[in-house]
Amino acid sequence: MPRDRIDVHAHYLGGTVEALFASGFTLAGGYRIPAGWTPEGALAFMDRHEIATQILSAPWPFAGTREDPEFAGRFCRSVNREYAELIAAYPGRFGAFTAVPLDSPDAVLAEIAYGLDELGLDGVLLTSNSVGQYFGQPFYEPVLAELARREVPVLLHPTDCPHVDVLGLGRPSSVCEYPFDTARNLVNALYRGVFLRHPGLKLILAHCGGALPTLGRRIAEHTTMGRGPDDDPAVGPEHVAEVLRGLYYDTALAGSPHSLLPTLEVTGPGHVLFGTDWPAAPEPTVERTVAALTGFPGFDAAELAGVERGNAARLFPRLA
């Protein structure tokens, strides 16, 4: 019987996004997105891999520029409207995480309200830092408070840290820097008490949280070994363990034991979600990741069914 997977980590590269990159826009390191995304192509990919629904995202931190301070607001508004049109045109096949401009907390909050309340999108996309701002810093406080109040799913997608030109050593950021920046952001959030102040947060960490699960015990123990000047003294090992257990982790580029075993040390199978990272990840890579996931001996049949669909269906009731 064909599976009915829900892919929580799939990227939208059509319309406004494709036009931006076609205009000459490049990401750090000169990376360019795969061209030619279409709904029909996405549906064909989904059918080949027994995916019922993709929840789309545009996973980059956009902010206005000195020359065009309104750029990010226009871009995100256009992308979000295109999401809504896709969802309406292909019922049940697509969902979307609201794209937000990172110009200011007020700009983020305004687009969250528009995407969720006006367009009915399924969640919100945030990046592992906002042009150098991390969870636990003042920029994010009103944003996280609102997301916790709404208890809406938030996909946390990695991006370059501000010092990637030095740390990246000229390699693609997705090799090491993305997994490290996810961990950096969550460590800052944990130590600065973000989850004590905002317990309603529902975060999905891309790529099984990058380096975070592997460092879980180390992060917890260091709460007893010295603190930064802005760290919350109420945060201890038990709190760190509780937060890591309550986060969600997707399997995009992380379907093998190298990622799943550390993840299952900090949470249970009910908090692991299926993801592909397509088309940023080419289809042969997706095929190998899915094969590793379905062959992983740490899941029984019911747990694997939860990873592939049931866990996401509980998190996104519209798709159930």
C-alpha positions as CSV (number, residue, x, y, z in Angstrom):
1,M,0.0,0.0,0.0
2,P,1.5,3.4,-0.9
3,R,2.6,5.5,2.0
4,D,1.0,8.9,2.6
5,R,4.0,10.8,3.9
6,I,3.9,14.4,5.1
7,D,7.1,16.2,4.1
8,V,7.7,19.0,6.5
9,H,10.9,20.2,4.9
10,A,10.4,20.9,1.2
11,H,11.3,24.2,-0.5
12,Y,9.3,26.5,-2.7
13,L,11.5,27.7,-5.6
14,G,8.9,29.0,-8.0
15,G,7.3,32.4,-8.8
16,T,8.7,35.2,-6.8
17,V,11.7,33.1,-5.5
18,E,12.8,32.0,-9.0
19,A,12.4,35.6,-10.3
20,L,14.7,36.9,-7.5
21,F,17.5,34.4,-8.3
22,A,17.1,34.9,-12.0
23,S,17.7,38.6,-11.5
24,G,21.3,37.8,-10.3
25,F,20.6,37.5,-6.5
26,T,23.0,35.0,-4.9
27,L,23.4,33.5,-1.5
28,A,26.6,33.4,0.6
29,G,29.3,31.5,-1.2
30,G,27.6,32.1,-4.5
31,Y,25.2,29.2,-4.1
32,R,22.3,29.3,-6.6
33,I,19.0,27.5,-6.2
34,P,18.0,24.7,-8.7
35,A,15.9,26.3,-11.4
36,G,12.6,25.2,-12.9
37,W,10.4,24.5,-9.9
38,T,6.8,23.9,-10.9
39,P,3.8,22.5,-9.0
40,E,3.6,19.7,-11.6
41,G,7.2,18.8,-11.0
42,A,6.8,18.9,-7.3
43,L,3.7,16.6,-7.5
44,A,5.6,14.2,-9.7
45,F,8.4,14.1,-7.2
46,M,5.9,13.5,-4.4
47,D,4.2,10.7,-6.2
48,R,7.5,9.0,-6.9
49,H,8.3,9.1,-3.1
50,E,4.8,8.3,-1.8
51,I,4.4,11.8,-0.3
52,A,0.9,13.0,0.2
53,T,1.7,16.6,1.2
54,Q,4.6,18.9,1.2
55,I,4.7,21.8,3.6
56,L,6.7,24.4,1.6
57,S,9.2,27.0,2.8
58,A,11.5,29.6,1.4
59,P,14.4,29.1,3.9
60,W,16.4,32.3,3.7
61,P,16.7,35.3,6.1
62,F,15.5,38.3,4.0
63,A,15.8,41.9,5.2
64,G,15.5,45.2,3.3
65,T,18.6,46.9,2.0
66,R,19.7,50.5,2.1
67,E,18.8,50.9,-1.5
68,D,15.5,49.1,-1.1
69,P,14.3,49.0,2.5
70,E,10.9,47.5,1.5
71,F,12.4,44.6,-0.4
72,A,11.9,41.9,2.2
73,G,8.3,42.9,3.0
74,R,7.3,42.8,-0.7
75,F,9.1,39.5,-1.2
76,C,7.6,37.7,1.7
77,R,4.1,39.0,1.0
78,S,4.3,37.8,-2.6
79,V,5.6,34.4,-1.6
80,N,2.9,33.9,1.0
81,R,0.2,34.8,-1.5
82,E,1.7,32.3,-3.9
83,Y,1.6,29.7,-1.1
84,A,-2.1,30.3,-0.5
85,E,-2.8,30.0,-4.3
86,L,-1.0,26.7,-4.4
87,I,-2.8,25.3,-1.4
88,A,-6.2,26.3,-3.0
89,A,-5.3,24.9,-6.4
90,Y,-4.1,21.5,-5.1
91,P,-6.2,20.6,-2.1
92,G,-4.4,18.4,0.4
93,R,-1.1,18.4,-1.5
94,F,0.6,21.5,-0.2
95,G,0.9,23.4,3.0
96,A,3.3,26.3,3.8
97,F,5.3,28.0,6.5
98,T,4.8,31.7,6.4
99,A,7.8,33.7,5.1
100,V,8.6,36.7,7.3
101,P,10.8,39.8,6.6
102,L,13.5,40.2,9.2
103,D,13.7,44.0,9.2
104,S,12.2,44.4,12.7
105,P,10.1,42.5,15.2
106,D,7.1,44.5,14.1
107,A,7.6,43.5,10.5
108,V,7.9,39.8,11.5
109,L,4.7,40.0,13.6
110,A,2.7,41.8,10.9
111,E,3.5,39.1,8.4
112,I,2.9,36.3,10.9
113,A,-0.6,37.7,11.4
114,Y,-1.2,38.0,7.6
115,G,0.1,34.6,6.8
116,L,-1.8,32.8,9.5
117,D,-5.0,34.8,9.9
118,E,-5.6,36.1,6.4
119,L,-4.2,33.4,4.3
120,G,-4.6,30.4,6.6
121,L,-1.0,29.1,6.2
122,D,0.2,26.2,8.4
123,G,3.1,27.6,10.4
124,V,6.0,30.0,10.3
125,L,9.5,29.8,9.0
126,L,12.4,31.2,11.0
127,T,16.1,30.9,10.4
128,S,18.8,30.0,12.9
129,N,19.8,33.6,13.1
130,S,18.2,36.8,11.9
131,V,21.0,38.8,10.3
132,G,23.1,38.1,13.4
133,Q,20.3,38.0,16.0
134,Y,19.7,34.8,17.8
135,F,16.9,33.5,20.0
136,G,17.4,34.9,23.5
137,Q,18.4,38.3,22.2
138,P,15.9,41.2,22.3
139,F,15.0,41.2,18.6
140,Y,13.2,37.8,18.9
141,E,11.4,38.3,22.3
142,P,8.1,39.7,21.0
143,V,8.2,37.3,18.0
144,L,8.7,34.2,20.2
145,A,6.1,35.4,22.7
146,E,3.5,35.6,19.9
147,L,4.4,32.3,18.4
148,A,4.2,30.7,21.8
149,R,0.8,32.3,22.4
150,R,-0.5,30.9,19.1
151,E,1.2,27.5,19.7
152,V,1.8,27.4,16.0
153,P,4.4,25.1,14.4
154,V,7.7,26.9,13.5
155,L,10.3,25.4,11.2
156,L,13.7,26.5,12.3
157,H,15.9,26.4,9.2
158,P,19.7,26.9,9.4
159,T,21.4,29.8,7.8
160,D,24.9,31.3,7.7
161,C,26.3,32.7,10.9
162,P,27.6,36.3,10.6
163,H,31.2,35.0,10.5
164,V,30.8,32.3,7.9
165,D,33.4,33.9,5.7
166,V,36.0,32.9,8.2
167,L,34.5,29.8,9.7
168,G,33.3,28.2,6.5
169,L,36.8,27.8,5.0
170,G,35.3,28.2,1.6
171,R,33.1,25.2,1.7
172,P,29.3,25.1,1.3
173,S,27.7,26.1,4.5
174,S,25.4,23.0,4.5
175,V,28.4,20.8,5.3
176,C,29.2,22.1,8.8
177,E,28.1,25.6,9.4
178,Y,24.3,25.0,9.1
179,P,24.3,22.2,11.7
180,F,26.5,24.3,14.0
181,D,24.3,27.4,13.7
182,T,21.2,25.5,14.6
183,A,22.9,24.3,17.8
184,R,24.3,27.8,18.5
185,N,20.8,29.3,18.3
186,L,19.2,26.7,20.6
187,V,22.0,26.8,23.2
188,N,21.5,30.6,23.4
189,A,17.8,30.1,23.7
190,L,18.1,27.5,26.4
191,Y,20.7,29.3,28.5
192,R,18.8,32.6,28.3
193,G,15.6,31.1,29.5
194,V,13.6,31.4,26.3
195,F,11.6,28.2,27.0
196,L,10.9,29.2,30.5
197,R,9.3,32.5,29.3
198,H,7.6,30.9,26.2
199,P,6.7,27.3,27.0
200,G,4.1,27.2,24.2
201,L,6.8,27.3,21.5
202,K,6.5,24.4,18.9
203,L,9.8,24.3,17.1
204,I,10.7,21.9,14.3
205,L,14.5,21.7,14.0
206,A,15.7,21.0,10.5
207,H,18.1,18.1,9.8
208,C,17.4,16.5,13.2
209,G,18.7,19.6,15.0
210,G,22.1,19.6,13.3
211,A,24.8,19.2,16.0
212,L,22.3,19.8,18.9
213,P,21.4,16.2,19.9
214,T,25.0,15.1,19.9
215,L,25.8,17.9,22.3
216,G,22.7,17.4,24.5
217,R,24.3,16.0,27.6
218,R,27.2,18.5,27.3
219,I,24.8,21.4,27.0
220,A,22.9,20.2,30.1
221,E,25.9,19.7,32.3
222,H,27.4,23.1,31.4
223,T,24.5,24.8,33.1
224,T,26.2,23.7,36.4
225,M,29.7,24.7,35.3
226,G,29.4,28.5,34.9
227,R,27.1,30.9,33.1
228,G,27.3,33.9,30.9
229,P,26.2,37.3,32.2
230,D,22.8,37.2,30.5
231,D,22.0,33.5,31.2
232,D,19.0,32.6,33.3
233,P,20.0,31.2,36.7
234,A,16.8,29.0,36.7
235,V,18.1,26.9,33.8
236,G,19.5,23.6,34.9
237,P,20.2,20.1,33.4
238,E,16.6,19.0,33.9
239,H,15.2,22.0,32.0
240,V,17.6,21.4,29.1
241,A,16.5,17.7,28.9
242,E,12.9,18.7,29.1
243,V,13.2,21.2,26.3
244,L,15.2,18.9,24.0
245,R,12.6,16.2,24.6
246,G,9.7,18.5,23.6
247,L,11.3,19.8,20.3
248,Y,10.5,18.2,16.9
249,Y,13.3,17.0,14.6
250,D,13.0,16.5,10.8
251,T,14.8,13.8,8.9
252,A,15.9,16.0,5.9
253,L,19.5,14.9,5.1
254,A,19.3,13.2,8.5
255,G,17.6,9.8,8.0
256,S,20.6,7.7,8.9
257,P,21.8,6.4,12.3
258,H,24.4,9.1,12.4
259,S,21.6,11.6,13.0
260,L,18.8,9.5,14.3
261,L,20.6,7.7,17.2
262,P,21.7,11.0,18.9
263,T,18.2,12.4,18.3
264,L,16.6,9.4,20.0
265,E,18.8,10.0,23.0
266,V,17.1,13.4,23.6
267,T,13.6,12.7,22.4
268,G,11.2,9.9,21.4
269,P,10.0,8.6,18.0
270,G,6.8,10.7,18.4
271,H,8.9,13.9,17.9
272,V,10.6,12.9,14.7
273,L,9.1,14.1,11.4
274,F,9.7,13.2,7.8
275,G,11.5,15.7,5.6
276,T,13.3,15.6,2.2
277,D,14.9,19.1,1.7
278,W,13.9,18.7,-2.0
279,P,14.8,20.3,-4.4
280,A,17.7,21.9,-2.5
281,A,18.8,18.3,-1.9
282,P,18.9,16.5,-5.3
283,E,16.6,13.5,-5.8
284,P,19.4,10.9,-5.5
285,T,20.3,12.3,-2.1
286,V,16.7,12.2,-1.1
287,E,16.4,8.6,-2.2
288,R,19.4,7.6,-0.1
289,T,18.1,9.5,2.9
290,V,14.7,7.8,2.7
291,A,16.2,4.4,2.2
292,A,18.3,4.9,5.3
293,L,15.3,6.1,7.3
294,T,13.0,3.2,6.2
295,G,15.8,0.7,7.0
296,F,16.6,2.2,10.4
297,P,16.3,-0.6,13.0
298,G,15.5,1.8,15.8
299,F,11.9,2.3,14.7
300,D,9.3,-0.4,14.7
301,A,6.5,-0.3,12.1
302,A,4.2,1.9,14.1
303,E,6.9,4.3,15.0
304,L,8.1,4.6,11.4
305,A,4.4,5.2,10.4
306,G,4.4,8.0,12.9
307,V,7.6,9.5,11.5
308,E,6.3,9.4,8.0
309,R,2.9,10.8,8.7
310,G,1.2,10.4,12.1
311,N,3.4,12.8,14.1
312,A,3.0,15.6,11.5
313,A,-0.7,15.0,11.3
314,R,-1.0,15.6,15.0
315,L,1.1,18.8,14.7
316,F,-0.8,20.0,11.6
317,P,-4.5,19.0,12.1
318,R,-5.5,20.5,8.8
319,L,-3.5,17.8,7.0
320,A,-4.8,14.9,9.0
